[in-house]
Amino acid sequence: MKVHGKMEILGRLFGGLGLSPVSALPPLVELNSIVNLNGVLYKCVANVSDVSSYAEVYVKPTLKTYRHTQLVSSKTWTINHNMQASTPLFKVYDSTYKELAYTAAQSDSAGNVLTLTFSANKTGFVTLMSF
């Protein structure tokens, strides 16, 4: 979510992963504050007579995709996708679009590199996606 200017988020942080929801919208908050009401985000858009008015904030997930082509036959493919996704969804194919079986898949700790291992040297391509 992109935010311009000052933003206050009400609710307690849950393990650094996001906001725990509150059960009711607070009657009065600072203008432009964001509140998580049972999993739906609301922004305070006005304060009139000591009562806040809210508008729902729509947050669209961003789908990231990447395609890696392995032209040099190898047992190990290193895919630098830079999607910051530790568990991207992926499929591996040969040049005729037949799915290839791999023996191991490992992502780096930053979620930017996927390493695939095969039982024999292979060429083909990998399609990845992540939210």
C-alpha angles and dihedrals in degrees: 000000000000116000127187119199128358119343129180119196116207123205127057123288114250112214091319089288100105144298127318108227124251119223096229137020110258112248094232130020135154115282113270093020116147120224127188107219107187094321098320119105120226129186124210104239100173143008115209123170091349093304123114123224118209138204124197114251114220114212112190115203114235117231112213121197134184135178122204121193117202107204097166113070109243143154090223124050120192112200116194099196100155092208095132089230118134091193109032119174111245145169127200123214140175121232091276091055093253110146114250124217117226127197098215140011124192132177123203119243093258092053094236103107129053119193119198124192124201132191090238138016111289141178126199138090143286126216116203134186136178139170 
